[in-house]
Amino acid sequence: MEYLNPVFAFEQLQQFVTSGGEVLIAILVLTFCLWGLIIERLLYWTTSAGGVARRAERAWAKRSDKTSWFGLAYRERLLSEARAEGSRFNAMVKLLVAVTPLLGLLGTVTGMVFVFDVMAVTGSSNARLMAAGISRATLPTMAGLFVSVSGVMFTYWFDRWVQRANAKLSEQLKLE
């Protein structure tokens, strides 16, 4: 029940981030960016995608010449604009999905360097002294992989939605 307390949840998050080191802070910032973009794309597909298609259909319906070279070029322009609007932040989401596990790996390396530094300074392999470095090594890796895996499914869905919407719009902009 205490996990529902916002103060307790914030303290636990703060403890998690500090025990993971600086790399975990970077992963946390990228996570907020990634999920902000994912939420923006979900809002686009649930609210605005139909409006973009209807606007292209209205523009195509107003055109009298649909079979000339200029008409075909105009149709391709409408399809291209709708495709660009549908896949606006997909590349950025894919980039963040690819970068977060690499940052996790960087956290592993920095955590192990911390462990070796403790061993060199103390001259022993005391487990208590190395525990902070081990958590600095494992927590960023876990967080980077978790963030990446959670974003992968959205990159797949967004690409599929763009393809379907473009195919549907292409059928609706018929050549007469």
C-alpha positions in Angstrom: 0.0 0.0 0.0 2.9 2.3 0.6 3.9 2.1 -3.1 0.8 4.2 -3.8 2.1 7.0 -1.7 3.8 9.5 -4.1 6.4 10.6 -1.6 7.5 7.0 -1.0 7.5 6.3 -4.8 9.6 9.3 -5.4 12.1 8.4 -2.7 12.4 4.9 -4.2 12.9 6.3 -7.6 15.5 8.7 -6.3 17.3 5.9 -4.5 17.2 3.7 -7.7 18.7 6.5 -9.8 21.5 7.4 -7.4 22.5 3.8 -7.0 22.7 3.4 -10.8 25.1 6.3 -11.3 25.2 9.1 -13.9 24.4 6.9 -16.8 21.1 5.9 -15.3 20.2 9.6 -15.1 20.8 9.9 -18.9 18.7 6.8 -19.5 15.9 8.3 -17.4 16.0 11.5 -19.4 15.9 9.5 -22.7 13.1 7.4 -21.3 11.0 10.5 -20.7 11.8 11.8 -24.3 11.0 8.4 -25.8 7.7 8.0 -24.0 6.8 11.6 -24.8 7.2 10.9 -28.5 5.3 7.6 -28.2 2.4 9.3 -26.5 2.5 12.1 -29.1 2.3 9.4 -31.9 -0.5 7.6 -30.1 -2.5 10.8 -29.8 -1.9 11.5 -33.5 -3.1 8.1 -34.6 -6.2 8.3 -32.4 -7.2 11.9 -33.1 -5.6 13.5 -36.1 -4.8 10.8 -38.7 -8.3 10.7 -40.0 -8.3 14.5 -40.5 -5.1 14.3 -42.5 -6.6 11.7 -44.8 -9.9 13.7 -45.2 -8.0 16.8 -46.1 -6.1 14.9 -48.8 -9.4 13.5 -50.1 -11.0 16.9 -50.3 -8.0 18.3 -52.1 -8.1 15.5 -54.6 -11.8 15.8 -55.1 -11.5 19.5 -55.9 -9.1 18.7 -58.7 -10.7 18.4 -62.1 -7.8 17.0 -64.0 -6.8 13.7 -62.4 -5.2 11.7 -65.3 -2.6 14.1 -66.6 1.0 14.1 -65.5 0.3 17.1 -63.2 -2.7 15.3 -61.7 -0.6 12.2 -61.0 2.2 14.3 -59.5 -0.4 16.1 -57.3 -1.8 12.7 -56.1 1.7 11.5 -55.2 2.3 14.8 -53.4 -0.8 14.3 -51.3 0.2 10.7 -50.5 3.7 11.7 -49.6 2.5 14.5 -47.3 0.2 12.1 -45.5 3.0 9.5 -45.2 5.4 12.1 -43.8 2.8 13.3 -41.3 2.1 9.7 -40.2 5.8 8.9 -39.7 6.9 12.2 -38.3 8.7 11.0 -35.2 9.1 7.4 -36.0 12.8 7.7 -36.8 13.5 9.5 -33.5 11.6 6.8 -31.6 13.7 4.1 -33.4 16.9 6.0 -32.5 16.0 6.2 -28.8 15.1 2.6 -28.8 18.5 1.8 -30.3 20.5 4.1 -28.0 19.1 3.1 -24.6 20.7 -0.4 -24.5 24.0 1.1 -25.6 23.8 3.6 -22.7 23.0 0.6 -20.5 26.2 -1.0 -21.7 28.1 2.2 -21.0 26.7 2.0 -17.5 28.0 -1.6 -17.2 31.5 -0.5 -18.2 31.5 2.5 -15.8 30.2 0.4 -13.0 32.9 -2.2 -13.5 35.6 0.6 -13.6 34.2 1.8 -10.3 34.5 -1.8 -8.9 38.1 -2.1 -10.1 38.9 1.3 -8.7 37.6 0.2 -5.3 39.7 -2.9 -5.5 42.8 -1.0 -6.5 42.4 1.6 -3.7 41.6 -0.8 -0.9 43.8 -3.6 -2.1 41.2 -6.2 -1.4 38.1 -7.8 -2.9 35.7 -6.9 -0.1 32.1 -7.6 -1.3 30.7 -4.7 0.8 33.0 -2.2 -0.8 32.3 -3.5 -4.3 28.5 -3.5 -3.9 28.0 0.1 -5.1 30.0 -0.6 -8.2 28.1 -3.7 -9.0 24.8 -1.9 -8.7 26.2 0.8 -10.9 27.1 -1.9 -13.4 23.8 -3.8 -13.4 21.1 -1.2 -12.9 21.8 0.9 -16.1 22.0 -2.3 -18.2 18.6 -3.5 -16.8 17.0 0.0 -17.3 18.4 0.4 -20.8 17.2 -3.0 -22.0 13.8 -2.5 -20.3 13.3 0.9 -22.0 14.4 -0.4 -25.4 12.1 -3.5 -25.3 9.2 -1.4 -24.2 9.7 0.9 -27.2 10.3 -1.8 -29.8 6.7 -2.8 -30.1 5.6 0.8 -30.7 8.1 1.2 -33.5 6.6 -1.8 -35.2 3.1 -0.6 -34.7 3.7 2.9 -35.9 5.4 1.6 -39.1 2.4 -0.7 -39.8 -0.1 2.0 -39.1 1.7 4.3 -41.6 1.7 1.6 -44.3 -2.0 0.8 -43.8 -3.1 4.4 -43.7 -1.1 5.1 -46.9 -2.5 2.1 -48.7 -6.0 3.1 -47.7 -5.5 6.7 -48.8 -4.0 5.5 -52.1 -7.2 3.5 -52.8 -9.4 6.5 -51.8 -7.5 8.8 -54.2 -8.7 7.0 -57.3 -7.7 7.9 -60.8 -10.7 8.7 -62.9 
